[in-house]
Amino acid sequence: MGHSAAEAAAFRAPDSHLLLDYHHAVVERIRHYVLHTLSEEDLERKVDSPTLRQTATVQRRLVGIISEGLQHVGQAAYGRGLLKGHGGLGR
């Protein structure tokens, strides 16, 4: 977000093992937060999002984060299909 076309073109993805390690660490941190830190009362607490420029409940932000993650998984799967020559919608 906010990168120029040249900066985006110059980006090189890190090693897949590094990405998987990062993913596992993030999942574990989220799991710990939800199971050991977050309370039911916290879900209704209002939080500001400087990126979205809005206020929402913790519950709404968590649902948004999960939804966004699922969208990225779909985008990655679509990109993988394109690289394998399957094109859009399996064509």
trRosetta pair geometry for C-beta under 8 A, 3 or more apart (Angstrom, degrees):
i j d omega theta_ij theta_ji phi_ij phi_ji
3 7 4.1 -126 -172 91 102 125
3 8 5.0 128 111 -56 125 83
3 11 7.9 24 170 -46 164 123
4 7 4.6 98 51 6 77 101
4 8 7.0 -142 93 -3 41 86
5 8 5.8 -55 -148 38 32 111
5 9 6.2 31 154 -19 65 108
6 9 5.7 -55 -145 38 30 111
6 10 6.3 28 156 -19 64 110
7 10 5.8 -59 -146 37 30 110
7 11 7.0 49 151 -43 61 92
8 11 5.8 -36 -160 0 35 118
13 19 7.4 -10 174 -56 101 137
14 18 4.5 -81 145 81 123 134
14 19 5.7 151 80 -52 103 88
15 18 4.5 90 66 3 89 107
15 19 7.2 -161 93 -6 47 85
16 19 5.5 -53 -148 37 37 113
16 20 6.3 36 154 -18 68 105
17 20 5.8 -54 -146 38 32 110
17 21 6.3 35 153 -20 64 105
18 21 5.7 -52 -147 36 30 113
18 22 6.4 32 152 -19 63 106
19 22 5.6 -54 -149 36 31 113
19 23 6.3 36 151 -22 65 105
20 23 5.4 -49 -145 34 34 116
20 24 6.4 33 156 -17 65 104
21 24 5.9 -55 -149 37 29 109
21 25 6.4 30 153 -19 64 107
22 25 5.8 -58 -150 37 30 112
22 26 6.4 28 154 -18 66 107
23 26 5.9 -58 -149 36 28 109
23 27 6.3 27 155 -18 65 108
24 27 5.8 -53 -144 37 31 111
24 28 6.3 30 156 -18 64 107
25 28 5.9 -57 -149 37 29 110
25 29 6.4 29 154 -19 64 107
26 29 5.7 -56 -148 36 31 111
26 30 6.3 30 155 -17 66 106
27 30 5.8 -55 -147 38 30 110
27 31 6.1 34 153 -22 65 108
28 31 5.5 -51 -144 36 31 115
28 32 6.3 32 156 -19 64 105
29 32 5.8 -53 -148 36 30 110
29 33 6.4 31 153 -20 64 107
30 33 5.6 -56 -148 36 31 113
30 34 6.2 25 158 -15 67 108
31 34 6.1 -59 -145 39 26 105
31 35 6.0 5 165 -1 64 117
32 35 6.3 -68 -137 49 23 98
32 36 5.4 -31 -177 29 65 121
32 37 7.1 50 134 -9 71 107
33 36 7.1 -69 -110 54 10 78
33 37 4.8 -46 -150 43 53 125
33 38 5.9 59 149 -26 73 103
34 37 7.6 3 -26 49 12 82
34 38 5.2 -22 -129 29 39 133
35 38 7.8 47 2 40 16 94
38 42 5.1 -128 -156 69 70 146
38 43 7.4 71 176 -59 110 77
38 58 7.5 -180 -139 149 113 143
39 42 4.7 113 54 -8 70 101
39 43 7.9 -118 98 -13 51 79
40 43 5.9 -37 -168 8 42 116
41 44 6.5 -62 -170 35 45 102
41 45 7.3 61 137 -41 69 98
42 45 5.2 -39 -158 4 48 123
42 58 5.4 -28 147 48 80 164
43 57 6.5 37 155 157 56 116
43 58 5.3 -120 -131 76 31 104
43 59 4.0 50 -173 -57 92 104
43 62 7.8 -59 -127 15 84 135
44 57 5.5 -48 -144 -143 32 127
44 58 7.4 -16 23 31 15 95
44 59 6.9 9 -70 -6 42 118
45 57 6.6 117 66 -151 36 72
45 58 5.1 35 60 -18 89 114
46 55 5.3 21 -178 173 109 111
46 56 7.1 171 -144 96 68 15
46 57 6.1 -55 -92 -92 52 54
47 55 6.9 172 84 -151 30 70
47 56 6.6 -27 60 68 77 63
47 57 7.4 75 15 -164 84 18
47 58 5.8 80 -9 -76 124 69
47 61 6.1 -33 63 -26 127 151
48 54 7.7 -180 -149 100 58 28
48 55 5.2 -37 -96 -96 63 81
49 52 4.0 18 108 38 129 103
49 53 7.1 -61 92 -6 80 18
49 54 5.7 -1 50 60 106 68
49 55 7.4 175 11 -92 77 30
49 56 6.7 6 -12 19 119 103
49 61 6.8 169 -67 -110 123 117
50 53 6.9 20 -167 -76 32 55
52 56 7.9 -4 89 -7 146 121
56 60 4.0 -108 169 85 118 131
56 61 5.4 143 90 -52 118 83
56 64 7.5 63 102 -13 164 139
57 60 4.6 98 54 4 79 100
57 61 7.1 -146 95 -3 43 85
58 61 5.7 -57 -149 38 33 111
58 62 6.3 34 153 -21 67 105
59 62 5.8 -56 -150 35 29 110
59 63 6.5 28 154 -16 64 105
60 63 5.8 -53 -149 37 32 111
60 64 6.3 35 151 -21 64 107
61 64 5.5 -54 -148 37 32 115
61 65 6.4 35 153 -22 66 103
62 65 5.7 -51 -147 33 32 111
62 66 6.5 31 154 -16 64 104
63 66 5.8 -55 -149 38 32 110
63 67 6.2 33 153 -20 65 109
64 67 5.6 -55 -144 38 30 113
64 68 6.2 30 157 -19 65 106
65 68 5.8 -53 -145 37 29 110
65 69 6.4 33 153 -21 62 106
66 69 5.7 -55 -151 34 30 114
66 70 6.5 29 153 -17 64 105
67 70 5.8 -57 -152 36 31 110
67 71 6.5 33 151 -21 65 104
68 71 5.5 -52 -150 33 35 114
68 72 6.6 34 152 -19 66 103
69 72 5.8 -55 -152 35 33 110
69 73 6.6 36 149 -21 65 102
70 73 5.5 -47 -150 31 37 114
70 74 6.6 38 151 -17 64 102
71 74 5.6 -55 -155 36 35 113
71 75 6.4 36 148 -20 67 104
72 75 5.4 -49 -144 36 37 113
72 76 6.3 39 154 -21 66 102
73 76 5.8 -53 -149 35 30 111
73 77 6.4 31 152 -18 63 106
74 77 5.7 -54 -147 36 32 111
74 78 6.3 34 153 -20 65 105
75 78 5.6 -52 -148 35 32 113
75 79 6.4 33 153 -18 65 106
76 79 5.7 -54 -148 38 32 112
76 80 6.3 35 152 -22 64 104
77 80 5.6 -50 -147 34 32 114
77 81 6.5 36 152 -20 63 103
78 81 5.7 -54 -154 34 32 113
78 82 6.6 33 149 -19 64 103
78 88 7.5 17 -158 -116 104 68
79 82 5.6 -52 -150 33 35 112
79 83 6.4 33 153 -17 66 104
80 83 5.7 -55 -149 37 33 110
80 84 6.3 22 155 -10 66 110
81 84 5.8 -63 -145 44 30 104
81 86 4.0 -72 -173 62 89 123
81 87 7.2 -67 140 50 102 21
81 88 7.9 110 109 -93 128 27
81 90 7.5 -74 -162 -86 141 46
82 85 7.7 50 179 -67 30 19
82 86 7.0 -84 -70 54 26 74
82 87 6.7 64 -110 -103 64 25
82 88 7.6 18 -83 -58 94 60
86 90 5.9 -44 172 -135 109 38
86 91 7.2 106 163 61 60 30
87 90 7.4 -4 75 102 80 12
87 91 4.4 -60 90 82 128 76
88 91 6.1 -3 70 36 59 104
